[in-house]
Amino acid sequence: MQYRRMGKSGLRLSELSFGSWITFGRQTDLSSTRSLMRQAFDAGVNFFDNAEGYGAGAAESLMGEVLKDFRRSDVVLSTKIFHGGTGPNDMGLSHKHLIEGTHASLERLRTDYVDLLFCHRPDPNTPIEETVRAMDVLVRQGKTFYWGTSEWSADQISEAVRIARECNAAPPAMEQPQYNLLHRQRMEREYEPVFERHELGATIWSPLASGLLSGKYDKEIPKGSRLDLIDWLRATRTEANLKQVRAVAEVAKELDCSLAQLAIAWCLKNPRVSSVILGASRPEQLTENLAALKLVPRLDARIMAELDRRCPVRAAS
Ligand SMILES: NC(=O)c1ccc[n+]([C@@H]2O[C@H](COP(=O)([O-])OP(=O)(O)OC[C@H]3O[C@@H](n4cnc5c(N)ncnc54)[C@H](OP(=O)(O)O)[C@@H]3O)[C@@H](O)[C@H]2O)c1
């Protein structure tokens, strides 16, 4: 495992990290969560990702229980605030919800601070200045070391940086976008100038497009798989996506690796990526996905060009 600097910060993230969306608390119990996190950590993973909205807090509670086994300074822990519940002030990025949501997350995670705190989505109903000031309070109070955004537009990120400079507040240090062979536009085009100018880190999510890029959805939706469990995700199993997945499978065959490994290794080739957040519901998946590291040096210019041809940047994705 290698460790990459998160943007221009001094923080080092394992290039592969481990997340909890949908899996923790729904597909895993305490014992299997513990085994998966230990497996990841033993392979060199130092960064674990969470959010207040995952399983309505259940994913944080499970992770918090398991983290008691670890030395706090050995792990980089993140959570995200936005989807805190159904009450009028339980959602979004108001000063009130950011502070209260973070306190509740820290309680569930059984820690005094997270290393990374993300604004899980942009909030059209809160001025960016209010959000920047609230995140600055959390940084100054030591509740988080760095704050960042997830799926904000490039313009919104630039605006947050500008406001932070103006009020001498901590600026965002990282973004958390979706990035995979089927979803390249935002990371590679929209964010490029903003990443260049502000040297933000990128902790990217869904490297397998929720499992599509493992190839297992080619013929059907296997029982108990994510697309079987989550109705709205089924819409991503389009003929266009399946066609591209099959085209990537041919390259994986040539390299004698699994499709999932190729998809993950491809994400790591992008130097803007600070960490690729893996998801896995089972230990075999994690073993397979962690082995993607060995493949990275084999993705030479010819293979990368081949993947570019088969999965070009799509404006709509
Ligand atoms: N910031 C955000 O808005 C945001 C959004 C989404 C995710 N995230 C974070 O990013 C993390 C990773 O995203 P993700 O979970 O969507 O990643 P992903 O790698 O795209 O999907 C992971 C899922 O694919 C299936 N899978 C994984 N490896 C496989 C393999 N080798 N063979 C077959 N199936 C395999 C598993 O689902 P099944 O076994 O259930 O089919 C697994 O849970 C999340 O856990 C979360 O922490 C952040």
The ligand as an SDF file (V2000), in Angstrom:
LIG
                    3D

 48 52  0  0  0  0  0  0  0  0999 V2000
  -19.7830   11.0450   -1.0970 N   0  0  0  0  0  0  0  0  0  0  0  0
  -20.7820   10.3490   -1.5790 C   0  0  0  0  0  0  0  0  0  0  0  0
  -21.8220   10.8920   -1.9670 O   0  0  0  0  0  0  0  0  0  0  0  0
  -20.6610    8.8550   -1.6560 C   0  0  0  0  0  0  0  0  0  0  0  0
  -21.5970    8.1250   -2.3960 C   0  0  0  0  0  0  0  0  0  0  0  0
  -21.4470    6.7550   -2.4580 C   0  0  0  0  0  0  0  0  0  0  0  0
  -20.4090    6.1170   -1.8090 C   0  0  0  0  0  0  0  0  0  0  0  0
  -19.5280    6.8570   -1.0660 N   0  0  0  0  0  0  0  0  0  0  0  0
  -18.4310    6.2100   -0.3050 C   0  0  0  0  0  0  0  0  0  0  0  0
  -17.6180    5.4700   -1.1920 O   0  0  0  0  0  0  0  0  0  0  0  0
  -17.5660    4.1140   -0.7760 C   0  0  0  0  0  0  0  0  0  0  0  0
  -17.3830    3.2350   -1.9890 C   0  0  0  0  0  0  0  0  0  0  0  0
  -18.4920    3.3960   -2.8860 O   0  0  0  0  0  0  0  0  0  0  0  0
  -19.2880    2.1020   -3.3730 P   0  0  0  0  0  0  0  0  0  0  0  0
  -19.5860    1.2490   -2.1820 O   0  0  0  0  0  0  0  0  0  0  0  0
  -20.4060    2.5550   -4.2310 O   0  0  0  0  0  0  0  0  0  0  0  0
  -18.1220    1.3930   -4.2280 O   0  0  0  0  0  0  0  0  0  0  0  0
  -18.2070    0.3960   -5.4620 P   0  0  0  0  0  0  0  0  0  0  0  0
  -16.9040   -0.3090   -5.5000 O   0  0  0  0  0  0  0  0  0  0  0  0
  -18.6200    1.0970   -6.6870 O   0  0  0  0  0  0  0  0  0  0  0  0
  -19.3790   -0.6250   -5.0750 O   0  0  0  0  0  0  0  0  0  0  0  0
  -19.2080   -1.5060   -3.9960 C   0  0  0  0  0  0  0  0  0  0  0  0
  -20.2040   -2.6510   -4.0880 C   0  0  0  0  0  0  0  0  0  0  0  0
  -19.9880   -3.4160   -5.2860 O   0  0  0  0  0  0  0  0  0  0  0  0
  -20.0350   -4.8140   -4.9950 C   0  0  0  0  0  0  0  0  0  0  0  0
  -18.6680   -5.3280   -5.1640 N   0  0  0  0  0  0  0  0  0  0  0  0
  -17.5060   -4.8190   -4.6490 C   0  0  0  0  0  0  0  0  0  0  0  0
  -16.4490   -5.5450   -5.0470 N   0  0  0  0  0  0  0  0  0  0  0  0
  -16.9360   -6.5250   -5.8360 C   0  0  0  0  0  0  0  0  0  0  0  0
  -16.3240   -7.5800   -6.5330 C   0  0  0  0  0  0  0  0  0  0  0  0
  -14.9940   -7.7440   -6.5130 N   0  0  0  0  0  0  0  0  0  0  0  0
  -17.1040   -8.4090   -7.2570 N   0  0  0  0  0  0  0  0  0  0  0  0
  -18.4560   -8.2520   -7.3010 C   0  0  0  0  0  0  0  0  0  0  0  0
  -19.1000   -7.2700   -6.6300 N   0  0  0  0  0  0  0  0  0  0  0  0
  -18.3420   -6.3940   -5.9130 C   0  0  0  0  0  0  0  0  0  0  0  0
  -20.5230   -4.9180   -3.5470 C   0  0  0  0  0  0  0  0  0  0  0  0
  -21.9510   -4.8830   -3.5250 O   0  0  0  0  0  0  0  0  0  0  0  0
  -22.8880   -6.1940   -3.3870 P   0  0  0  0  0  0  0  0  0  0  0  0
  -22.0760   -7.3370   -2.9090 O   0  0  0  0  0  0  0  0  0  0  0  0
  -23.9450   -5.7910   -2.4290 O   0  0  0  0  0  0  0  0  0  0  0  0
  -23.4660   -6.4030   -4.7480 O   0  0  0  0  0  0  0  0  0  0  0  0
  -19.9910   -3.6290   -2.9450 C   0  0  0  0  0  0  0  0  0  0  0  0
  -20.6680   -3.2420   -1.7870 O   0  0  0  0  0  0  0  0  0  0  0  0
  -18.8760    3.9190    0.0070 C   0  0  0  0  0  0  0  0  0  0  0  0
  -18.8440    2.8070    0.8680 O   0  0  0  0  0  0  0  0  0  0  0  0
  -18.9710    5.2320    0.7310 C   0  0  0  0  0  0  0  0  0  0  0  0
  -18.1370    5.2300    1.8740 O   0  0  0  0  0  0  0  0  0  0  0  0
  -19.6330    8.2170   -0.9880 C   0  0  0  0  0  0  0  0  0  0  0  0
  1  2  1  0
  2  3  2  0
  2  4  1  0
  4  5  1  0
  4 48  2  0
  5  6  2  0
  6  7  1  0
  7  8  2  0
  8  9  1  0
  8 48  1  0
  9 10  1  0
  9 46  1  0
 10 11  1  0
 11 12  1  0
 11 44  1  0
 12 13  1  0
 13 14  1  0
 14 15  2  0
 14 16  1  0
 14 17  1  0
 17 18  1  0
 18 19  2  0
 18 20  1  0
 18 21  1  0
 21 22  1  0
 22 23  1  0
 23 24  1  0
 23 42  1  0
 24 25  1  0
 25 26  1  0
 25 36  1  0
 26 27  1  0
 26 35  1  0
 27 28  2  0
 28 29  1  0
 29 30  1  0
 29 35  2  0
 30 31  1  0
 30 32  2  0
 32 33  1  0
 33 34  2  0
 34 35  1  0
 36 37  1  0
 36 42  1  0
 37 38  1  0
 38 39  2  0
 38 40  1  0
 38 41  1  0
 42 43  1  0
 44 45  1  0
 44 46  1  0
 46 47  1  0
M  CHG  2   8   1  16  -1
M  END
$$$$
